[in-house]
Amino acid sequence: MKISKVRLLITIIALFVVFAAIITASGYAAIRFGALDRVGSLLRGSTNFTQTEFSQKILREENIVVDIAERVSPSVVTVTVETPRRRVLEFNPFGGGFNQRFEGGTQQDIGTGFVVSADGLIITNKHVVDDRDAKYKVITKDDREFEVVKIDRDPANDLAILKINASGLAPIEIGSSQNLKVGQFVIAIGTALGEFRHTVTTGVVSGLGRGITAGDPFQGFVERLDDVIQTDAAINPGNSGGPLLNSAGQVIGVNVAVASGAQNVGFAIPADTVKRALEQFTQNGSFTSRAFLGVQYQMIGRRAALLNEVPEGAYVQDVVSDSPAERAGIEIDDIIVEIDGVKLADQEEGLVSVMKNKKPGDTISVKLWRNGEDITISVQLTTSEE
């Protein structure tokens, strides 16, 4: 009997130890997995998020995009072009003389725009509607077509205002680009690749204050766009002129260009630039044209100047035909050193900085370096539209 009692006591103690070990291991596991959950929450951006809360956060972000797309898309339009139909003759080298074919005469989606007034004012890029011989139309989200009856172009900012005969349109709200932050959430809407209307993409502000060269290089300085917004939201040809939106559905930029040979590197004109242009248009009924010189150039910095034994300045790569520069005698391979006594080397943006302060009709003194000699000539500026 005594042996049985001892064995029973040992068995009870052993069971108690095993039970205690199980409880301890469970507690450790709970703590461990709790810690892992907190680490997961940190990776998700909050030390307080549970998995349910994280899913709800994602759902809220999705709802924001869906809400903005539904609310703003009726204010976004597709811009189409119809070029004049023309006959083209091609020589047939295998006999039979010339072959005949026709070009143009068909309507094609080429860009995007957005409504800024209920009576039919629409913002887009100048380069979208640059062909003065073409006919343009805009197509709304509900497939209504309107002929563009008037175009006002602002080449200084690559903007244009289109006028259509309409009423009751839904204007889009233009926000401010002044307080944008890198990493801020953005949404783009546009006719991607000139084919897929009202494509919605998302991303962030990737950079601010960028300077890019876009458009036709023979447009003088107007192809240089400064202080633009960089974004990784997918922007493709056809998105030009469309809105870049913040999480409140306000326009913070006008999509203008993509970096060739890169992925997810797009650019937009800041909303504050658009608002200033609109104010000017409202007051004057048109845009104030920028002074036009008419050169394609590349700035030569100090290092390049020393290596090539030339002065710092704007190296003239080409001269626009019948431009003020050509009429005044500026030639390819000239280096523009000074304008009105201001050295281009001392200006942060070179020739662009000086020309920003000039007006159409001004006569400027241009100091050139040509074949080792300094030459000073006078140039009367015109508007970039002439």
Secondary structure, DSSP 8 states (H G I E B T S, - for coil): -HHHHHHHHHHHHHHHHHHHHHHHHHHHHHHHHHHHHHHHHHHTT-TT--HHHHHHHHHHHHHHHHHHHHHHGGGEEEEEEE---EEEEEE-TTSSSEEEEEE--SEEEEEEEEEEETTTEEEE-GGGG--TTSEEEEE-TT--EEEEEEEEEETTTTEEEEEES--S-----B---TT--TT-EEEEEEEETTTEEEEEEEEEEEEEEEEEE-S-TTSTTTTEEEEEEEE-S---TT-TT-EEE-TTS-EEEEEEEE-TT-SS-EEEEEHHHHHHHHHHHHHHSS----EE--EEEEEE-HHHHHHHT--SEEEEEEE-TTSHHHHHT--TT-EEEEETTEEGGGSTTTHHHHHTT--TT-EEEEEEEETTEEEEEEEE-EETT-
